[in-house]
Amino acid sequence: MQNDSGNLGDLLSWLEQCETPTQHDHRQLKSISSNLETLLKTGPTDAAESILRKLATAAGKDAEWRKALNDYGILESAILQMSLERYQDNQSLVNQCLRVIGNSVIDDDRNRALVTQNLGMLRDYLNGRDLAGTELAVMMNLCNDYEPAQKAAAEIRLDQTLAKFLYNHQVPEELADCAVDLLVWTTDCLTPEQLSNGTHDVFEFILGTVRSRDCEDHQDDLMAVLLRHLGEESVRCECAQRPEMLAKVMELANAYDSHLTDDQVKRALTSLSNAQPEVIDDEEDFNIEMTVGLVNALSSISSTDEFVRAHPFTSQLAAEMKKAITAPQWRPKQVYSCIMLGNMATSDEASTHLVQVDAVHVSLRKTLSSSNDPAALYSALGLTRHLALPTTNRQTLVEADFVSVLGRLLGHDDASVRGEAAAILEKLTPEETAIRHMVSKSQYHERIHNEVSSSSSILEHAVTVALGPSKPLPSTAMKNAVIEIGRMIVGILRSLSRSELDPSTAKELSNAFFETPLVARPVARLVRQRFYATARSEGLLGLGMMAQSEAGAACVVQELKEDSGLLNAIEEFVVEQKTGDEKTNRDYQNALVLVSALRKNGISAMDEGMKRDVDALQSHLLGLWNS
């Protein structure tokens, strides 16, 4: 058999001796591709394999050889041979082709670009167990510091193959680092759309791998991949529907939690509070990062409809959560247990059972009374808010002295804690006993750790908080203390106006209520804010209810004097909300009630200018639907 530079023996001899090809070697280099094709067509393949072996070894040592492989079509020829069906069972030949490809892409982006175009074909060879080691090395050389190949690997979902191989122990031990690195790079390049498709199997394989005892060297990287998948909604829904899978995630969370030192527990809770995320910059603190990630994932899983359907409040999981929140020390485990249990309590039946039968509120009160940690408090408050929804539970919570406990938390530094505490107080205010606790100036002040002085009531403390400086909330889904305190005051007004309330009791509580300094201001600010339309309506209703008595009207007039634009704001709001007819428009009716009550009960507190303004507003409102 002949070639341009002589016989095959000469070519092999030249390959053996040539350390670095130069332009003088043009004829030999040019002949390699044609020789390979001829040898492979005529067979046997031993000679072709010998040439490929020498080329692969040379490319692994010398950059000029890597350049020559591309310039003379040798790399493309090696790729082509792998793609031909007749050679796919020839493991020895394919192995040498893979070596040529893998060594040619070392630090050579031009070669990488050519190979990347054929990544799907290369991925298919991973299914051949005998070639897995060589294939992983090729992929590693290709993707290392080369983002186009990493993105291409994501497009063909190389992560699915890698995750399966790792789970089934099909990766040679010496190449485990390569496989995990490839998995991390590929996962990082997955788009949201790619993550939402074909991800469940990957997640399950990785979950099984990280729970095994033989992956300690790669635990951190695999856990990072796992958390990336747990951030995907479809994966969370899958976990929610499959108790055995959810149990495995919880087992991981508990394992990381159990390894936290006391100091790390504090830092993990700080990070979970949302208000002040913990910055993890120490490898030894990786447990914190993983614990926080898993707790957040479990919280998100439990917020799905699938979770609620699969885990009723009578389930074994619920029993575990109830047991967890009785622990003397509040750890990340208790945070997610509280959140998950709260998400199970989606009905009045569940919430009533948790209080009247399980008495979980007793443990919650202990935490709310003793802890100052925002994450612990926020999660405990979240569950308490669920428990306060059924009317049958409210008196029980009031009798357990939750009013004073929540009153203390209104002054907490964390804005989310203040908002949750105020939201629960708003739920409790229909109870006469709760209102009495709120307006009392002496009976309960000592129970809230001197944050309310002996001359103040919890209501006065709440007003002070609502009118004080506030910090932005980490999420718009969180309760805003300023809004919730205003709504709480409106709730008290509703309760005081109930016909079934004993007249003497109503008068006593009303007098104490209206003696509270600036009690109308949080309600007026509900009307003035523009972010929550429903709260504006509640504020308008509250001002109207206040104005039904001389004492209340005087409070409203005080706000009109303080805020000269309040009447205009009311007028603008009613005009903005003009829908239907005047008889069915709630805001229109409430505005009329307010101005009518002011003209009746507040006339002595108004100066002439304000009287004219109130009369003008009334005239405008009466003519609004006729204009």
C-alpha angles and dihedrals in degrees: 000000000000135000137181094274099040133278127342091261090059091051093050091046091051091049089051093052103035109094097172122013119228135186088271087067093059096117094049093047092047091053097054098080094047091047091051093050092048093047093048093048096049098035163200095129098214094100092046090050089051091054092047092048092053091045092050092050092048093048090051090058106036135045092207090060090051089053092047092052089063098037093055099039094249094126091048090049092053090051090048094053090053090054095054111100094219092064100043093093092049097095095178094052094044090049091058091047088052091050091052091050095044095049094042093061096055105123091336114114093182090060091042091055091054094047093044089063088063098042094119092058091048091050090057091062090063087077088068101086093204091057097042094097095051091042093053091050090051092050091047093053090046099048100036106114091342111111098186090062091046090053091047089051089053091050092056090042095239085169090072092058094043094048091051092048093050093048092049093045091242094137116095109243093239090056099045090102090054093050094049093046090050090049092051094047093047093048092049089056096050114116121223088255092052091047091053092056126060094357103116095076091046091052093048093049092050092044089054092046097051091049092056119092097232101069101068093121090058100032096111096051094044091049090053089054091047092053090049089058092044087060088066115095095219091055092050090050090050090052091047092055097044113063093191092055093046090050090056092052090049090049089056092048092050092047092054091043092053092057094055118109119224090262091049090050089057092048092047091051089048090054091047092053092076090214095085113016113206115242110224110207102145124079090218088062094058088108088064093053093048094045092051092046093050094045091051090047092051090048090053092046091054092052092065124100088233091061094051092050094047098044117044119188089258093059126113089249090058089051090054091050092050090051092048095056091056090066113122093229120054110225133164088274090062091049095058092038090057093047093047093048090049091053089051090054095075096136135056088242092058095044092047092050092050091056106031097038108019096032091211088157089074092064091042092053091053091054093045091049098046108030128079096181113117096216093050092045095044094051093045091048091049091058091043090055089056089050092051094058098083112072090221090065099048099077090048091054091047092050088051087060096247090146094068092041091052090044089059091050091055085077096050118128093234113085094209091054091050091050095050092047091051092047091055092047088053088056092049098047096088085072113092092216091053091053091049090053090048097053099036113113099199116013099076108018095101092058094066097063099255092298085120114046123228090258093053135076128219088251091055089049089051092051090050090052092048092052096043129089115292136198125225116264119244089232135023087224089069122092117262111224094210091055095041094049090051090050090047090056090050088050091055089051090052091051093048090053094053112123093219092062113104107256095229091049091047091051093048094050093042092053091051090045096053092044087067107107115248092356091151095053099079088049092050089050090056087063093045097051117085104196099080112045093185091053090052089056091049091050091052090049091049094052089050092052091047092053092059090089132044092242092050094043089053089056091051092047089052088058092047089055091047094046112037091184097055095095091049090049090053091049093049092048094051091049091049091051095047103137133139115000131318093260095058099037104102097193092049091051092046091050090052090049090052097051092042091051091047091053089050105038106018102045094105092053095051128084121224095266093054092047089056091049092051091047091049092051091049091051091048092049093048091052096041098097092041094056 
